[in-house]
Amino acid sequence: MLEIETSKGESVICLKLSGELEISTVEQLRMCVERLCLCVERLPDGLTEVHLDFFGIEFVDSTGIGTLINVMKDLREQDIKVMVTRIPKEIYEVFDLLSIPELMGEDSFECLS
């Protein structure tokens, strides 16, 4: 199960994720980001940044990792800065082993200590 709570500031939207990001739940994240991208086109000043808050994520499988990469690419194609924040240490270690921060930009990932 994956829950997504959305909050927005002036030019930043935060998607607070909790649960599991895996093969049976990734479509929820894809659809949420797709809706965001549609909204961006209608905003006068536009959205400049999206934070994916991973604090509540307990598990990520390979499909979840692939979806994260694709979501980040899709948002960046619309000139939206993406930050993956508050990543639990265990999940960050997997991302690091797979060189995801290196691939997508280390400044876009924030690990919990």
C-alpha positions, 0 to 999 in steps of 0.5 A: 500500500502507498499513501500520498499526501500533497501539500503546496507552497508558493512554488513548491509541491511536496508529495509525502509518501508512506508505505511501499513503493513497489510494483503494485503501487507505482501507478499511484505515484505516476498518476499523481505526478501526471496530474501535477504536470497537467496543473503546471501548464495551467499555473501562471507563475508555474511550479518550480520545485517538487519534493518527494518526501520518503520519510514514511517509505518502508520498502522500494523494489526495482519497479519503484526505483525505475518509477522514481527515476522516470518521475524525476526525468518527467518533471525535469523535462518541464523545468521542475527541480526535484528533491527526494527528501528524508530518505530512510538510511536503509533505502538510501543505502540501496539507492547508493549501491545502485548509483541512483544519486550519482545518476540523477544528481547527488544534490537531489537526494537527502538521506536521514542520518 
